[in-house]
């Protein structure tokens, strides 16, 4: 008989019964504990709070390039400059009006 014997088939069936066993799934308490310890370790490495809103305010004169969120120095700023109706502005407006009239004349051709 050139075929497969019954003994060979029995060996294959025995191998199917010897599957590797898996570790039981972790409990919720273990998962929470692992996550908590991860963040505590990360916070202790940084030596400051993890949330940016709880970081101490960086001084505006601090030159450390890694401390990027600084309060701006308060400058005396005006939203708009007060315009004065002076003669130079009037002359510029007259020249501008004249140029636009020339442009309109060219467009009508």
C-alpha positions as CSV (number, residue, x, y, z in Angstrom):
1,X,0.0,0.0,0.0
2,X,1.5,3.2,-1.1
3,X,-1.1,5.2,0.9
4,X,-1.1,6.8,4.3
5,X,-1.5,4.5,7.2
6,X,-4.0,5.0,9.9
7,X,-1.2,5.6,12.4
8,X,-0.2,8.7,10.5
9,X,-3.7,10.1,10.6
10,X,-3.8,9.6,14.4
11,X,-0.7,11.7,14.9
12,X,-2.3,14.6,13.0
13,X,-5.4,14.5,15.2
14,X,-3.2,14.5,18.4
15,X,-1.4,17.7,17.2
16,X,-4.8,19.4,16.8
17,X,-5.6,18.8,20.4
18,X,-2.4,20.5,21.6
19,X,-3.1,24.1,20.8
20,X,-1.1,26.7,22.7
21,X,-3.0,28.2,25.6
22,X,-3.5,31.9,25.8
23,X,-3.2,34.0,28.9
24,X,-6.5,35.1,30.4
25,X,-7.6,38.6,29.4
26,X,-6.6,41.3,31.8
27,X,-9.2,42.6,34.2
28,X,-10.6,46.1,34.0
29,X,-8.9,46.9,37.3
30,X,-5.5,45.9,35.8
31,X,-6.0,47.9,32.6
32,X,-7.0,51.0,34.6
33,X,-4.0,50.6,36.9
34,X,-1.6,50.2,33.9
35,X,-3.0,53.3,32.2
36,X,-2.9,55.3,35.5
37,X,0.7,54.3,36.2
38,X,1.7,55.3,32.6
39,X,0.4,58.8,32.9
40,X,1.8,59.3,36.4
41,X,5.2,58.2,35.2
42,X,5.0,60.6,32.2
43,X,3.9,63.5,34.4
44,X,6.8,62.9,36.8
45,X,9.3,62.8,33.9
46,X,8.0,66.2,32.6
47,X,7.9,67.6,36.2
48,X,4.8,69.7,35.3
49,X,1.1,69.1,34.6
50,X,0.1,67.2,31.5
51,X,-2.6,69.7,30.5
52,X,-1.3,72.9,29.0
53,X,-3.9,75.0,30.8
54,X,-2.3,74.0,34.2
55,X,1.3,74.9,33.1
56,X,2.8,77.9,34.9
57,X,2.7,81.1,32.8
58,X,6.0,81.7,31.0
59,X,7.5,85.1,31.7
60,X,7.6,87.4,28.7
61,X,11.4,88.0,29.2
62,X,12.2,84.3,29.3
63,X,14.5,83.5,26.3
64,X,14.2,79.7,26.5
65,X,13.0,78.6,23.0
66,X,11.2,75.6,24.4
67,X,8.8,77.8,26.5
68,X,6.9,79.1,23.5
69,X,3.6,80.1,25.0
70,X,4.2,83.6,26.5
71,X,2.0,86.4,27.3
72,X,2.5,89.3,25.0
73,X,3.9,92.5,26.3
74,X,1.2,95.1,26.5
75,X,2.0,97.8,24.1
76,X,0.2,101.1,23.7
77,X,-1.7,100.3,20.5
78,X,-4.3,102.2,18.7
79,X,-6.6,100.3,16.4
80,X,-6.7,103.1,13.8
81,X,-4.5,106.1,13.3
82,X,-6.4,109.3,13.3
83,X,-6.5,110.7,9.8
84,X,-6.1,114.3,9.3
85,X,-7.6,116.1,6.3
86,X,-4.6,118.0,5.2
87,X,-3.8,119.5,1.9
88,X,-1.4,116.7,0.8
89,X,-4.1,114.1,1.2
90,X,-6.5,116.3,-0.7
91,X,-4.1,116.7,-3.6
92,X,-3.5,113.0,-3.8
93,X,-7.2,112.4,-4.0
94,X,-7.6,114.9,-6.8
95,X,-4.8,113.2,-8.8
96,X,-6.4,109.8,-8.2
97,X,-9.8,111.1,-9.3
98,X,-8.2,112.5,-12.5
99,X,-6.5,109.2,-13.2
100,X,-9.7,107.3,-12.8
101,X,-11.5,109.6,-15.2
102,X,-8.7,109.0,-17.7
103,X,-9.2,105.2,-17.2
104,X,-12.9,105.5,-17.7
105,X,-12.4,107.4,-21.0
106,X,-10.0,104.7,-22.3
107,X,-12.5,102.0,-21.4
108,X,-15.3,103.7,-23.3
109,X,-13.2,103.7,-26.5
